Each structure stands twice: as C-alpha cells, then as structure tokens.
Amino acid sequence: MEGSVEYIEQGSVLHGSATGLMGTRLDLLVCRLPREKEQALWERLTALARRLDAVFNRFNPDSELSALNEGYISEDQTGPELTEALALAESYRERTGGLFDITAPGRFLNGPRYDFGGFAKGYFVRLAQEILLAEGVGSAYLDFGGSTILGIGNHPAGPAWRVSLLSPRTGIRLAEVELSGRTLSTSGNTVRYSGHVVDPRTGERNCRPVLTTALSADPLEAEVLSTAAMSAGPEDLEALRRAFPQTDINHYEI
C-alpha cells in the first residue's frame, strides 16, 4: 500500500489517499473532528481494507477466497467476513433473479469458484460507513475506486456532497448526484476496459456501451445492483426496481 495524508486547518479536514487496497484506490475526507481522531479513523479504515483484501482477493494465492476456490478449505471453515459474504451473495442472487451471481461462469472442475467483484468494495464501504457513524462523524466523503462513493452529512461548503456522473467514453456529464447518507455505485464499459461484466445467466460478456448506476443508503446494495443492472434488459430492470424500491437504479446508453 502507498498512501498520503493531508490535513487542512480550515474546516478541520483530513484527506487520506492510498493505492493498492483491494486492487484500487481509496480516498477519504473527514471533516470537523479533532485531527487525532480523524487520523485514527483513516488508519482504522485502511487496516480494514487490507484485512478484507486478504479475504476477497481472488488474484492473491494466499487469500482466504483463493483457499476456498482451490478446495483447501470448505465453506464451513471460512472466517466471519467470508461466511457472511457468501450468505449475503446468495440472498442477492435470489432477489435479483440471478442477475447477480458470484459463481464465476465455466469454473466447475473442482467445485464452484467464486468471484466477489461487484461485491467486495461495497462490503468494505458498508463496514466503513458503520465505523464512521459509530464514531460520530457528521461530514465525510469516501471514494473507493471511483465507482463506489459514499457521502455522509454535508459538504463543508454546501448541503450535500455533489458528484458529477460522466460518460466513461465521451466525458459528457450525464447527471449530477447529491450524496448525504447515500452511496453511488457505477458499473460500465469504457473504450479500454470492456467486457468485464458477465451475464451470470448466459455466461456472455457485456461489451455494450452502457453505464449503470445505483443510489442507496446501503453501500453494498448499491454496488450489487449497479453490477446486476449491467446484464438487465428493460423488463429485468423494472423487476430490479420493484424488488429494491429504496434504491434508485439507472441505465445509460453511452
């Protein structure tokens, strides 16, 4: 992990930034708390991200998920985070009608293989949100990989944290979202990075020029549903909206 911490006296704002956490970049702004407490929160969240990386990183041969995928441990031998995640993922598979499924297609030689892409970042942000709120944080902004963004309370200079939603292909602004107690998750195909989302019902890779978003008070639900929406046709999308009425799900052709 490589990172840096900057403290801004005006507004008592700490900005922590780190790369190499769960394969991506983490940025955190915490406002209006004593500097020592903000620093301690940053250290606590980066430690949490490192711990979860050791659980969910399927590209790390030493991770707990790799041990499960390779058959070195069974599901009843997994630790608390992975045990909970497996149960949650199965619940989301059922509730999304199979649009979200952590079982990677075509990998059944030695039993099911699992891939927590489209889940693990949201799981981390959910835990991070719980920590920040429990510690009395009233204003914070957490950006995990640019695709899972949490806003708590108000921006120091406004009523909410504003995020511009840009097309990953053209850079054109598609919408502007206000975050206060909500998480925005996005999934999409870019010119350089396409086909990474697989329709779990067919095994086909989605290479269409689309962007999906989910806005929810629950960070995990936001990430799961932005992923599920990538494989959704018009009827599927309406079914998702009915099944998750508290989440704002959108689909953009880009």
N, C-alpha and C positions, 0 to 999 in steps of 0.2 A: 504494500500500500504506500502511495505517495500522497502527501497532503499538506495543507497550509491552513493557518487560522489568522484571520484579521479581525481586529476589534475597532469599532467606530464609536468614539466617545459620545458624539451627538446621537441621542436616541438609545444609547446603550445597546448597540447591535453587534453581535458576533456572527461572522461569516466563516464557516468551516467548509473546506473543499477537499475531497480526496478521490483519487482514482484507484482502480484495481480492487474495488469492493463489489463482490458478486458479479464481476466481469464488467463493471461500468463505473460511472462517476456519481458521487454523492455530493450535493451542495445543501447546506443548511444555514438559514438565517434565523437567529433567535433574538428577540427584542425585549427591552425593558426589564431585564433581570440583572442582578449583580454579576459582574464579569466572571467571578469564580464559579458561580452556578451554571452560567452558560457554557463555560469551558468544560465543566464536569459532564454536562448533558451531551456535548459533542463527543467527548471521549467514550461515554456510555453507548451512544448510537453507533459509532464506528466499531466498537468492540462487538456489538450485536451483529452488525453486518459481517464482520469477519467470522463470527461463530456460525451464522446461517450459511455463509459460503462453504464452510466445511461440511455442512449438512447437504445442501442442494446442488452443488456444482457438479454436474454430470461429466464435465471435462476434466475434473480432478480425480485421478485414480484412487486417491486416498480419502475422498469424501464418503460420507455415510450413504448417499444415494448411489454412488458407484458400487459400494459394497452390496447394496440391495440388488442393483441391476445385474451384478455378476454372480449373484447367488451365494455370496459369502455370509450373508445374514438373511433371515426371513423377516416378513412383515411384523411378526410378533416379537422381534428382537430389536426393532428400531427405537431410537430415542424419542423424547416427548415431542419435539418440533416435527420430526418426520412422521411420527404416528398421527399427530393432529392434522398435518397437511394431507396425508393420504385420505383421511376421513372427510376432510373438507372438499378435496378434489372430487371424490366420488359423489358427494352431495351436489356439487355444481354440475357434474356430468349429467346427473338425473334431471336437475332443474332446468338445464339448458337444452334438453332433448338430444344430448350427445354432441352439441356444438363445441363444448369444451371437454377435452379428454386428455389426461396426462400420459396415457399409454401411447407411446410413440408407434406409429404405424409400421408394420413389417418387421417387428423385432421380437419374435416369439420363439427363438431357438431354444432358450433355456428358461422359459417363463416370461412374464410380462416385463418390459423395460419401461421405465418412467422418465418423463422429461417435464420439469417444473418451470420451463419457460412460459411466460404469461401467467405465472402464479407467484413465484418466489419474491419478486420485487414488491408486489402488493402485500404479501405476507409480512415482509420486513416493515413496510410503511405502516401497516396496521399496528404492529407492535410498537413502532416508533411513536405513532400518534398516541397510543395508550400511555407511554412513558412521559411524553411531553405534557399531556393533560394532567396526569397524576402529579407532576412536579409543579403545577400551577402556571404553566406557560400560557400567556394570553395572546401572544403575537409571534408567529413563526411561519417559515416557508421552507419546505423540503422538496428538493428536486432530485429524483433518483433516475438517472439515465436519460433525462429529457422527456421521458414518456410516462412517468408516474409522478405527479406533482400534487403535494398537499399544502393547503393553506389553512392556518389556524388564526382566528381572530382577524384583526385589521392590519393593513399595511400602515407603517408609521405615518404616512402622509395621505391616507385615504381610508375609505370604508371597508375595503377588501383588497385581496391580492389579485391583480389582474394578469391574465395570461393570454397572449395573442396566439391563436391557433393558425399555423401557417401550413400551406401545402408543401409537403416534402419534395415535390417535383418542381414547382414553379416559384415557391416563396410567397405566393399571393396569400393575403390574410383571408381565412375562411370564416373566422368568428373570433369573438373576444369573450373570455370566460372570467367570471369573478369567483374567487375561492375564499370562503370563510367557513371553516368547519367541513370542507369537502375536498375530495381528491379527484383530479382529472387524469384519466389514463388514455393513452392513444396507441393505436396499432396501425401500421400501414406499410405500403411498398414504396420504396424510393427508386431512383434510376440505378443506384449502385447496390442496393440491398433489397432484393425482391424474392418472393417465393419462400420466405422463412416460416410462414404460417401454413400449416397443413390442415385440410378439412378432415377431421378425425372420422367422419362417416364414410369417406371415399378413399382417403389416402392421397388425394390430389393436392398439389401445392397451388396456393393462390398467388398468381402473378399479376392480377388485375391492378390498374392504377386506382386504388381505393385507400381511404383513410377512415378509421372508425374511432369514435370517442365514447367514453363512458364517464359520467359525472356522478359521484356518490359520496355519502357520508362515510362509507366503508371502503377504505383503500383497496382491500383485497377484492371486494366485489367489483370495484371499478376496473381493476386490471383483468380479472377473469372475463368480464363482459365485453371489454374492448377487444379482447382476443377472440371470444366466441363470435362476435359480430362480424369479424373478417370473413367467416365462412357462411354467413347468413344471407339467404335470398330475401326478397321482400316479405314473404309470408313468415319466414323464420324470424326476421327482425321484429315483426309485430308480435310474434309469440314470446320473444325475449322481453319485450316491453311490458306485456301483460304479466309475465312471470316475475318481473322485477320492477314494480311500479314506482319504487322510490329512487330508481336510477335513471338518469337521462342518457339514453343511448342514441348516437347519431352515426350516420353512414354518409361519407362524402365521396363522390366520384372526382378524382383529381387528374 
